[in-house]
């Protein structure tokens, strides 16, 4: 014979230990939220066993009902946790319904015949078989766990169902009542011993299932990571090839610039030699002729200087800012156009003649010449072009305004792109690089060039350049020059 109290102590220790283990497992892997049901189920069983041990020798009917319902609730929670863990439909409503029916049957039994144990034993066996059957259905439908593990757990559940059937059959053939304490205690001891073995085997199978789930998740994540590594290596290879292509394009561009520089130098040198020959063979030039020859010399020197500076190895070597007074800059620009015979169409106005800039004078003069040249080229006949300068909110603002053909409204955003020319400028000679070059040069100064339609027709080009503060203008950032 088995001692019932000893079996209860062993069952309490086992269920409590299993509950604690499941709580720690759930805390370690909270992303598997189904583990909370399993931990709650084992904890409920442990609590029910503890209440059974503390209820005394002559417990009230409600006490017996409550303690058994707590244990049965633990079985329902384990069934629900298993179903959710396997990705099967929830069984919780069915389990709670079965639990409510069990409570109703026991309550009626206590009221009708408190000493009749058969109703409680048969209904408990039927409840356990029903809940365990739900667990078997979830295992049979599952395809995520190994087949041998699912069938092993089904076998364990079947043994538990068989034990409940045997216990019910024994009660049917040889009924026990409250007066036959020795027979009832012996049966309960064997039933609780089987329950202890069942909980231990169920715990082991569930733990192996969780381990397999974690292993499978880890394997899938490793597969995803491996694919990501392969993809990143492919992207790295593509990036490397792109960088090689870009490097090759830059080398080709550098070669092209050297060729263009050479081709520029040749006609410029011929012009300079021609100017020298005029001076040598024509005698002392008259006033206007001397002024024009001086203008040609100045323009040649500026072009040679720009070519030398921008062909330097250091990208920023061509940028040489210095203090520049706005009225002097405009005077140099006006002198350039007067030397080319187009100065009569220009109207220069400067509201702040003493305004001091910190800029590269050759670059800024090139920007102004490009903008004014465009204004003259796209303006009819003798229409004037106005050039004005003033200070505005910490910036020097220079406007070049014409009354020419203007820019179509839908193309204003594209003006300034390399080689782009407006659709109404097809008949005028040009390459579409003047405004592009002006914007690149202004980037060195952290400035900008804007193009907008002028009121009354024509176009207004606006140059905005930060006025110098402490220490002069900052060096340009690489992204501004790209």
C-alpha positions in Angstrom: 0.0 0.0 0.0 1.0 3.6 -0.7 0.8 6.3 1.9 -1.5 9.0 0.5 0.2 11.9 2.4 3.6 10.8 1.1 2.4 10.7 -2.4 0.8 14.2 -2.0 4.1 15.6 -0.7 6.0 14.1 -3.6 3.4 15.4 -6.1 3.5 18.8 -4.5 7.3 19.0 -4.7 7.3 17.8 -8.3 4.5 20.1 -9.5 6.1 23.1 -7.7 9.5 22.4 -9.2 8.0 22.0 -12.7 6.0 25.3 -12.2 9.2 27.2 -11.2 11.1 25.8 -14.1 8.4 26.8 -16.6 8.3 30.3 -15.1 12.0 30.8 -15.6 11.7 29.3 -19.2 9.0 31.8 -19.9 11.0 34.7 -18.5 14.0 33.7 -20.6 12.0 33.5 -23.9 9.1 35.9 -23.5 8.7 36.2 -27.3 7.2 32.7 -27.1 4.1 34.0 -25.2 2.5 30.5 -25.2 4.9 29.5 -22.4 3.0 31.7 -20.0 0.0 29.3 -20.3 2.2 26.3 -19.6 3.8 28.0 -16.6 0.4 29.1 -15.3 -1.0 25.5 -15.8 1.8 23.9 -13.8 1.5 26.6 -11.1 -2.3 26.0 -10.8 -1.8 22.3 -10.3 0.9 22.9 -7.6 -1.5 25.4 -5.9 -4.4 22.8 -6.0 -2.2 20.1 -4.5 -1.1 22.5 -1.8 -4.7 23.4 -0.9 -5.6 19.7 -0.8 -2.9 19.1 1.8 -4.0 22.0 4.0 -7.7 21.4 4.0 -7.9 19.0 6.9 -9.5 15.6 7.6 -13.2 16.7 7.2 -13.3 19.3 4.5 -16.4 21.1 3.4 -18.0 20.3 0.1 -17.1 23.7 -1.4 -13.5 23.2 -0.3 -13.2 19.9 -2.1 -14.8 21.4 -5.2 -12.6 24.5 -5.2 -9.3 22.6 -4.8 -10.1 20.1 -7.6 -11.3 22.9 -9.9 -7.9 24.6 -9.4 -6.1 21.4 -10.4 -8.4 20.9 -13.4 -7.9 24.5 -14.4 -4.2 23.8 -14.6 -4.8 21.0 -17.0 -7.0 23.3 -19.2 -4.2 26.0 -19.2 -1.6 23.4 -20.3 -3.9 22.2 -23.1 -4.4 25.8 -24.2 -0.6 26.5 -24.1 0.1 23.4 -26.1 -2.5 24.3 -28.7 -1.1 27.9 -29.1 2.5 26.7 -29.1 1.7 24.4 -32.0 -0.2 27.1 -33.9 -3.5 25.3 -33.6 -6.9 27.0 -32.8 -7.6 28.0 -29.3 -9.1 25.4 -27.0 -9.7 27.7 -24.0 -13.4 28.2 -24.4 -14.0 24.5 -24.8 -11.8 23.8 -21.7 -13.6 26.4 -19.6 -17.0 25.0 -20.7 -15.9 21.5 -19.6 -14.7 22.9 -16.3 -18.0 24.7 -15.8 -20.0 21.4 -16.5 -17.7 19.6 -14.0 -18.4 22.2 -11.4 -22.1 21.9 -12.0 -22.1 18.1 -11.8 -20.1 18.1 -8.5 -22.4 20.8 -7.0 -25.5 18.7 -7.8 -23.8 15.6 -6.5 -22.9 17.3 -3.2 -26.5 18.5 -2.8 -28.1 15.2 -3.8 -25.8 12.7 -2.1 -22.7 14.1 -0.3 -21.3 10.6 0.4 -21.6 9.3 -3.1 -18.1 9.5 -4.7 -19.0 7.8 -8.0 -20.4 10.9 -9.6 -17.3 12.9 -8.8 -14.9 10.1 -9.9 -16.7 9.4 -13.2 -17.1 13.1 -14.0 -13.4 13.8 -13.2 -12.3 11.0 -15.5 -14.6 12.2 -18.3 -13.2 15.7 -17.9 -9.6 14.6 -18.0 -10.2 12.3 -21.0 -11.9 15.2 -22.9 -9.2 17.8 -22.2 -6.4 15.3 -22.9 -8.2 14.4 -26.2 -8.0 18.0 -27.2 -4.3 18.0 -26.7 -4.0 14.8 -28.8 -6.0 16.5 -31.6 -3.6 19.5 -31.6 -0.6 17.1 -31.8 -2.1 15.1 -34.6 -2.7 18.3 -36.7 0.7 19.7 -36.0 3.5 19.6 -38.6 6.1 21.9 -36.9 7.4 19.3 -34.4 9.3 16.1 -35.2 6.9 13.2 -35.8 8.5 10.8 -33.2 8.1 13.5 -30.5 4.5 14.1 -31.3 3.7 10.4 -31.2 5.6 10.0 -28.0 3.6 12.7 -26.3 0.3 11.2 -27.7 1.4 7.9 -26.1 1.9 9.6 -22.8 -1.4 11.3 -23.0 -3.1 8.0 -24.0 -1.6 6.3 -20.9 -3.1 9.1 -18.7 -6.5 8.7 -20.3 -6.2 4.9 -19.8 -5.4 5.5 -16.1 -8.6 7.6 -15.7 -10.6 4.9 -17.5 -9.2 2.2 -15.1 -9.8 4.3 -12.1 -13.4 4.9 -13.2 -14.0 1.2 -14.0 -12.6 0.2 -10.5 -15.1 2.6 -8.9 -17.9 1.2 -11.0 -17.1 -2.4 -10.1 -16.1 -1.8 -6.4 -17.6 1.4 -5.3 -15.9 3.3 -2.5 -17.6 5.8 -0.2 -16.7 8.2 2.5 -16.8 5.4 5.1 -14.2 3.2 3.3 -11.3 5.4 4.0 -8.6 2.8 3.5 -9.8 1.7 0.1 -10.3 5.3 -1.0 -6.9 6.4 0.2 -5.2 3.5 -1.5 -6.9 4.3 -4.8 -6.2 8.0 -4.5 -2.6 7.3 -3.7 -2.1 5.2 -6.9 -4.0 7.8 -9.0 -1.9 10.6 -7.7 1.3 8.6 -8.3 0.2 8.1 -11.9 -0.5 11.8 -12.1 3.0 12.6 -10.8 4.5 10.4 -13.5 2.2 11.9 -16.1 3.2 15.5 -15.1 6.9 14.6 -15.2 6.7 12.9 -18.6 4.5 15.8 -20.0 7.0 18.3 -18.7 9.9 16.5 -20.4 8.1 16.3 -23.8 7.0 20.0 -23.6 10.6 21.1 -22.8 12.0 19.1 -25.7 9.3 20.7 -28.0 10.3 24.2 -26.8 14.0 23.3 -27.4 13.2 22.2 -30.9 11.2 25.3 -31.5 14.2 27.5 -30.4 16.6 25.4 -32.5 14.3 25.8 -35.5 14.0 29.6 -35.0 17.8 29.8 -34.6 18.2 27.8 -37.8 15.8 30.0 -39.7 17.5 33.2 -38.4 20.9 31.8 -39.4 19.5 31.1 -42.9 18.2 34.6 -43.2 21.5 36.0 -41.9 23.4 33.9 -44.4 21.2 35.2 -47.2 21.8 38.7 -45.9 25.5 38.2 -45.8 25.4 36.9 -49.4 23.3 39.9 -50.5 25.6 42.3 -48.8 28.6 40.7 -50.4 26.9 41.1 -53.8 26.2 44.7 -53.0 29.8 45.2 -51.9 30.9 43.7 -55.2 28.5 46.0 -57.1 29.7 49.0 -55.1 33.4 48.0 -55.7 32.7 47.8 -59.4 30.8 51.1 -59.3 33.7 52.7 -57.6 36.1 51.3 -60.1 33.9 52.6 -62.9 33.7 56.0 -61.2 37.5 56.0 -60.8 37.9 55.2 -64.5 35.4 58.0 -65.4 37.3 60.5 -63.3 40.6 59.5 -64.9 39.0 59.9 -68.3 37.6 63.2 -67.2 41.0 64.3 -66.0 42.5 63.3 -69.4 39.7 65.1 -71.2 40.3 68.3 -69.1 44.0 68.1 -69.9 43.3 67.8 -73.6 40.7 70.7 -73.4 43.2 72.8 -71.4 45.8 72.2 -74.1 43.4 73.1 -76.8 42.4 76.2 -75.0 46.0 77.3 -74.5 46.8 77.1 -78.2 44.3 79.7 -79.5 44.8 81.9 -76.4 48.6 81.8 -77.1 48.0 82.8 -80.7 45.8 85.7 -79.6 48.5 86.8 -77.1 51.2 86.6 -79.8 48.9 88.6 -82.2 48.5 91.3 -79.6 52.3 91.5 -79.1 52.8 91.7 -82.9 50.4 94.6 -83.1 52.3 96.4 -80.4 55.7 95.7 -82.1 54.7 96.5 -85.7 52.1 99.2 -85.3 54.0 101.6 -83.3 52.7 103.2 -80.1 49.0 102.5 -80.0 46.5 105.3 -79.8 44.4 105.8 -76.6 41.4 103.7 -77.5 43.6 101.0 -79.1 45.8 100.8 -76.1 42.8 100.4 -73.9 41.4 97.6 -76.0 44.8 95.9 -76.1 45.1 96.2 -72.3 41.6 94.7 -72.0 42.6 91.7 -74.2 45.7 91.2 -72.1 43.7 91.3 -68.9 41.2 88.8 -70.3 44.0 86.4 -71.4 45.7 86.6 -68.1 42.4 85.8 -66.3 41.7 82.8 -68.6 45.2 81.4 -68.3 45.0 81.8 -64.5 41.7 79.9 -64.3 43.0 77.1 -66.5 46.2 76.7 -64.4 44.3 76.8 -61.1 41.6 74.3 -62.0 44.0 71.9 -63.5 45.9 71.7 -60.2 46.1 68.4 -58.4 44.4 69.8 -55.3 40.7 70.3 -56.0 40.6 73.4 -53.8 43.8 74.9 -55.1 41.8 76.8 -57.7 39.8 78.6 -54.9 41.7 81.6 -53.7 39.3 84.0 -51.8 40.4 87.5 -50.8 38.7 90.7 -49.8 36.8 92.2 -52.8 34.9 95.4 -52.9 31.6 95.1 -54.8 32.0 98.3 -56.8 35.5 97.3 -57.9 34.1 93.9 -59.1 31.3 95.5 -61.1 33.8 98.0 -62.6 36.0 95.2 -63.8 32.9 93.4 -65.3 31.8 96.7 -67.0 35.3 97.2 -68.4 35.3 93.7 -69.9 32.1 94.3 -71.8 33.2 97.8 -72.8 36.2 96.3 -74.4 34.0 93.9 -76.4 31.8 96.7 -77.7 28.7 95.7 -75.7 29.1 97.9 -72.6 26.6 100.5 -73.9 23.6 98.2 -73.3 24.5 97.6 -69.6 23.2 99.7 -66.7 25.2 99.1 -63.5 23.7 100.2 -60.2 25.1 99.5 -56.7 23.2 100.7 -53.6 26.0 99.6 -51.2 29.2 100.6 -53.0 31.3 100.0 -49.8 30.1 96.5 -49.4 33.0 94.1 -48.8 33.0 90.5 -50.0 35.4 87.7 -49.3 35.5 85.8 -52.6 37.7 84.6 -55.4 37.6 87.7 -57.7 38.3 85.7 -60.9 35.6 83.2 -60.2 33.1 85.8 -59.3 33.9 87.9 -62.3 33.5 84.8 -64.5 30.1 84.1 -63.0 29.0 87.7 -63.7 30.3 87.6 -67.2 28.5 84.4 -68.0 25.2 85.7 -66.6 25.4 89.1 -68.4 26.5 87.4 -71.6 23.4 85.2 -71.5 21.2 88.3 -70.8 22.7 90.1 -73.8 22.5 87.1 -76.1 18.8 86.4 -75.4 17.7 90.0 -75.5 16.6 91.7 -78.7 18.6 94.4 -80.4 19.3 97.4 -78.2 17.3 96.4 -75.2 19.2 97.3 -72.0 20.4 94.8 -69.4 20.4 96.1 -65.8 22.9 94.9 -63.2 22.3 95.9 -59.6 23.9 95.0 -56.3 22.7 95.4 -52.6 23.0 93.8 -49.2 20.1 91.8 -47.9 20.0 89.7 -44.6 23.7 89.0 -44.4 24.1 88.3 -48.1 25.3 90.2 -51.1 22.6 90.1 -53.8 23.5 90.8 -57.4 20.7 90.8 -60.0 21.1 90.6 -63.8 17.7 91.6 -65.3 16.9 91.5 -69.0 13.8 91.9 -71.2 14.6 89.1 -73.5 12.8 85.9 -74.6 12.6 84.6 -71.1 12.4 80.9 -70.1 9.2 78.7 -70.5 7.6 78.3 -67.1 7.8 74.5 -67.2 11.5 74.6 -67.9 12.7 76.9 -65.1 13.5 74.1 -62.8 15.8 72.5 -65.4 17.8 75.6 -66.3 21.3 75.3 -65.0 21.7 71.6 -65.7 24.7 70.6 -67.7 24.1 70.9 -71.5 20.4 71.8 -71.0 19.0 74.7 -73.1 15.5 76.0 -73.1 13.3 75.1 -76.0 13.0 78.7 -77.2 16.8 79.1 -77.3 17.5 76.6 -80.0 18.3 79.3 -82.6 20.9 81.0 -80.4 24.4 79.6 -80.3 25.6 78.0 -77.0 26.3 74.8 -75.2 24.2 75.0 -72.0 27.3 75.1 -69.8 27.4 78.8 -68.8 24.9 78.8 -66.0 26.0 75.3 -64.9 29.6 76.6 -64.6 28.4 79.7 -62.7 26.6 77.5 -60.1 29.6 75.3 -59.7 31.8 78.4 -59.1 29.3 79.8 -56.6 29.3 76.6 -54.7 32.9 77.4 -53.7 31.6 80.5 -52.0 28.5 78.8 -50.3 26.5 81.0 -52.7 23.8 80.3 -55.2 22.5 81.4 -58.6 18.8 81.5 -59.2 16.8 82.0 -62.4 13.3 83.4 -62.4 10.9 85.1 -64.8 11.0 88.9 -64.6 7.9 91.0 -64.2 6.8 92.3 -67.5 8.8 89.7 -69.5 12.4 88.6 -69.6 14.5 86.9 -67.0 16.2 87.8 -63.8 19.4 85.9 -62.6 20.1 86.4 -58.9 23.5 85.7 -57.3 23.4 85.4 -53.5 26.7 85.4 -51.7 27.2 85.3 -47.9 28.8 88.4 -46.5 32.1 87.8 -44.6 31.9 87.3 -40.9 34.7 86.6 -38.5 37.6 85.0 -40.3 36.2 85.3 -43.8 34.3 82.8 -45.9 34.5 79.0 -45.0 35.9 76.4 -47.3 33.4 74.7 -49.5 32.1 71.3 -48.5 32.7 68.3 -50.9 29.0 67.7 -51.4 28.5 71.3 -52.6 31.1 70.8 -55.4 29.8 67.3 -56.4 
